[in-house]
Amino acid sequence: MNAIEIKNLTVAYGENIALENLNLDVETGSLMALVGPNGAGKSTLIKTILKFLKQITGEIKINGKTLAYVPQRNSVDWDFPTTLFDVVEMGCYGRVGLFKRVSKEEKQKVLKAIEQVGMLDFKDRQISELSGGQQQRAFIARALVQEADIYLMDEPFQGVDSTTEKSIVDILKKLKSEGKTLIVVHHDLQTVPTYFETVTFINKSVIASGKVKEVFTQKNIDMAYKK
C-alpha cells in the first residue's frame, strides 16, 4: 500500500514551472531521500503535499491520517520569544486545539519528545539562544509530538554537527521501524546509501525512484544533476 500517490503534478510560481507532470508513489513505511540540484522542486513538492502551495494540474492522494512537517531551518524566525518546550508543545495543537489547555498527559509527551532528541536540559531555554543543530532538533521533537503517520522533512541535516546528524538518523530509523513513512529532502549524496532505504531523484519531474541499491546509480545522478 502507498502512503502517498502523486499523478501528473504541475506547480508554478507565476510563469516559472517548478514541477512538471510529476508522478510518484511513496510506499507506506518507507524512509525516502528526495534528492536533486538546487531549484529542482524538492521543497516545492513537500509544500504542495502539505497544501501550502496549490498545483495547476494533477492529483495528490494521501492515505495516512496525519502529516508532520520539519521545515528548513533558514525559513524560521528564530528570534521569536519562546522556549524550546513551547515550540515542541505546538505539536500537540492538532489534537487539543490551538487555544485549548494542554493536559498533563500531553505535556509528558512533549517532555518525552524533547528527551528523544537529547535536549531535556535545554527545555526552558529561549529558542533564539540555541545553536543551529539544537534548533533543528527542536523542530524534529515538535514533529515527534504530533505522532503522525507521515513525516515530511526539508533538509533536517542542514547546519548540524556530526553528533546531531547521527542522532537525527537514529530517530528517522526508529520512526521507520514503527511503520511511519518519511520523505526527507537531502543534499549529501554520499550519505544516501547509509541513511536511506529508498531514493527519489527529482529535477522538476521524477528522474528515478526506488530502492537505493537499484536506482542510486551514476547514470541517474548524472541525469538528475545534468552532468
C-alpha positions as CSV (number, residue, x, y, z in Angstrom):
1,M,0.0,0.0,0.0
2,N,1.2,3.5,-0.8
3,A,1.1,6.3,1.8
4,I,1.2,9.0,-0.9
5,E,0.3,8.8,-4.6
6,I,1.0,11.7,-6.9
7,K,-0.1,11.8,-10.5
8,N,0.7,14.3,-13.3
9,L,1.5,17.1,-10.8
10,T,2.4,20.5,-12.2
11,V,3.2,23.5,-9.9
12,A,4.3,27.0,-10.9
13,Y,5.5,30.3,-9.3
14,G,3.9,32.8,-11.6
15,E,5.3,32.0,-15.1
16,N,8.0,29.7,-13.8
17,I,7.3,26.0,-13.8
18,A,8.6,24.4,-10.6
19,L,7.3,20.9,-11.1
20,E,6.0,19.5,-14.3
21,N,3.9,16.3,-14.9
22,L,5.4,14.7,-11.8
23,N,4.4,11.1,-10.9
24,L,5.5,9.5,-7.6
25,D,4.3,6.7,-5.3
26,V,5.6,6.6,-1.8
27,E,5.2,3.2,-0.1
28,T,3.9,3.1,3.4
29,G,6.7,2.6,6.0
30,S,9.5,3.7,3.7
31,L,12.4,6.0,4.5
32,M,12.9,8.0,1.4
33,A,15.6,10.6,0.4
34,L,14.4,13.3,-2.0
35,V,17.5,14.5,-3.9
36,G,18.2,16.8,-6.8
37,P,20.0,20.0,-7.7
38,N,19.1,23.5,-6.3
39,G,15.9,24.6,-7.9
40,A,14.8,21.1,-8.8
41,G,11.5,21.4,-6.9
42,K,12.2,19.4,-3.8
43,S,10.9,21.9,-1.3
44,T,8.1,22.8,-3.6
45,L,6.9,19.1,-3.7
46,I,6.9,18.9,0.1
47,K,4.9,22.2,0.4
48,T,2.4,21.0,-2.2
49,I,1.8,17.7,-0.5
50,L,1.2,19.8,2.7
51,K,-1.2,22.1,0.7
52,F,0.9,25.1,1.4
53,L,1.1,25.5,-2.4
54,K,-1.6,24.9,-4.9
55,Q,-1.0,22.8,-8.0
56,I,-2.0,23.8,-11.5
57,T,-2.8,20.2,-12.5
58,G,-2.5,16.8,-11.0
59,E,-3.7,14.8,-8.1
60,I,-2.2,14.0,-4.7
61,K,-3.7,11.1,-2.7
62,I,-2.6,10.8,0.9
63,N,-3.5,7.5,2.7
64,G,-2.0,8.5,6.0
65,K,-4.3,10.2,8.5
66,T,-1.8,12.8,9.8
67,L,1.3,14.5,8.5
68,A,4.1,16.2,10.4
69,Y,6.5,18.7,8.9
70,V,10.1,19.8,9.7
71,P,10.8,23.0,7.7
72,Q,14.2,24.2,6.6
73,R,15.9,25.9,9.5
74,N,16.6,29.1,7.5
75,S,12.8,29.6,6.8
76,V,12.0,30.0,10.5
77,D,12.1,33.3,12.6
78,W,14.4,32.1,15.4
79,D,14.2,35.5,17.2
80,F,10.5,34.9,18.2
81,P,10.5,35.0,22.1
82,T,9.6,31.4,23.0
83,T,11.2,28.5,24.8
84,L,12.2,25.1,23.4
85,F,9.4,23.5,25.4
86,D,6.8,25.9,23.9
87,V,7.9,25.2,20.4
88,V,7.6,21.4,20.9
89,E,4.3,21.8,22.6
90,M,2.9,23.4,19.4
91,G,3.0,19.9,18.0
92,C,0.1,19.0,20.3
93,Y,-2.3,21.6,18.9
94,G,-3.6,19.4,16.1
95,R,-5.0,17.1,18.8
96,V,-6.1,19.5,21.5
97,G,-6.9,22.6,19.5
98,L,-5.0,25.9,19.2
99,F,-6.3,27.8,22.2
100,K,-7.2,24.8,24.4
101,R,-5.3,24.0,27.6
102,V,-2.7,21.3,27.1
103,S,-3.2,18.4,29.6
104,K,-0.6,16.9,31.8
105,E,-0.6,13.8,29.6
106,E,0.2,15.9,26.5
107,K,2.9,17.8,28.4
108,Q,4.5,14.4,29.2
109,K,4.5,13.6,25.5
110,V,6.3,16.9,24.9
111,L,9.0,16.1,27.5
112,K,9.4,12.6,26.0
113,A,10.0,14.0,22.5
114,I,12.5,16.5,23.9
115,E,14.3,13.7,25.7
116,Q,14.3,11.7,22.4
117,V,16.3,14.4,20.7
118,G,18.6,14.8,23.7
119,M,17.5,18.3,24.6
120,L,15.9,17.9,28.0
121,D,18.5,20.1,29.7
122,F,17.5,22.9,27.3
123,K,13.7,22.7,27.6
124,D,13.4,26.1,29.3
125,R,16.0,27.9,27.1
126,Q,14.9,30.5,24.6
127,I,14.8,29.1,21.1
128,S,17.0,32.1,19.9
129,E,19.8,31.1,22.3
130,L,20.1,27.6,20.9
131,S,22.7,26.5,18.3
132,G,21.6,25.7,14.7
133,G,21.8,22.0,15.4
134,Q,19.8,22.4,18.6
135,Q,17.1,24.4,16.8
136,Q,16.8,21.7,14.2
137,R,16.4,19.1,16.9
138,A,13.6,21.2,18.5
139,F,11.6,21.1,15.3
140,I,12.1,17.4,15.0
141,A,10.8,17.0,18.6
142,R,7.8,19.1,17.6
143,A,7.2,16.7,14.7
144,L,7.5,13.6,17.0
145,V,4.9,15.0,19.4
146,Q,2.4,15.1,16.5
147,E,2.5,11.3,16.4
148,A,1.9,11.4,12.7
149,D,1.7,8.7,10.1
150,I,3.8,10.6,7.5
151,Y,6.8,12.8,8.2
152,L,8.0,15.4,5.7
153,M,11.4,16.8,6.5
154,D,13.1,19.6,4.5
155,E,16.9,19.2,4.9
156,P,16.9,18.2,8.6
157,F,20.7,17.8,8.5
158,Q,21.3,21.3,7.3
159,G,23.8,23.1,9.6
160,V,24.1,20.4,12.2
161,D,27.3,18.8,13.5
162,S,28.1,15.1,13.1
163,T,26.8,14.1,16.5
164,T,23.5,15.7,15.9
165,E,23.3,14.2,12.4
166,K,23.8,10.7,13.8
167,S,21.1,11.4,16.4
168,I,18.7,12.5,13.7
169,V,19.4,9.4,11.6
170,D,18.7,7.2,14.6
171,I,15.3,9.0,15.1
172,L,14.4,8.5,11.4
173,K,15.2,4.8,11.5
174,K,13.3,4.4,14.7
175,L,10.2,6.0,13.2
176,K,10.6,3.8,10.2
177,S,10.7,0.7,12.5
178,E,7.4,1.9,13.9
179,G,5.8,1.8,10.5
180,K,5.9,5.5,9.8
181,T,6.5,6.9,6.3
182,L,9.3,9.5,5.9
183,I,10.2,11.7,3.0
184,V,13.4,13.7,3.6
185,V,14.9,16.4,1.4
186,H,18.6,15.6,1.4
187,H,21.6,17.2,-0.3
188,D,24.5,14.9,0.6
189,L,24.7,12.2,-2.0
190,Q,27.5,10.4,-0.2
191,T,25.3,9.5,2.8
192,V,22.2,8.4,0.9
193,P,23.1,4.7,0.8
194,T,23.8,4.7,4.5
195,Y,20.9,6.7,5.8
196,F,18.0,5.7,3.4
197,E,16.2,2.7,2.1
198,T,14.7,4.4,-0.9
199,V,15.6,7.4,-3.0
200,T,13.8,9.7,-5.5
201,F,15.8,11.8,-7.9
202,I,13.9,14.9,-8.9
203,N,14.5,17.7,-11.3
204,K,11.1,19.3,-11.9
205,S,9.9,15.8,-12.6
206,V,10.9,12.4,-11.2
207,I,14.1,11.1,-12.9
208,A,14.1,7.8,-11.0
209,S,12.6,6.4,-7.8
210,G,13.0,3.1,-6.0
211,K,15.3,1.1,-3.7
212,V,18.7,2.7,-3.1
213,K,20.5,-0.4,-4.2
214,E,18.6,-0.4,-7.5
215,V,18.3,3.2,-8.6
216,F,21.2,5.0,-6.8
217,T,23.4,4.8,-9.9
218,Q,25.8,7.2,-11.5
219,K,23.6,7.3,-14.6
220,N,20.6,8.6,-12.5
221,I,22.8,11.0,-10.6
222,D,24.1,12.5,-13.9
223,M,20.5,12.7,-15.3
224,A,19.2,14.5,-12.2
225,Y,22.1,16.9,-12.0
226,K,22.5,17.1,-15.7
227,K,26.3,16.5,-15.6
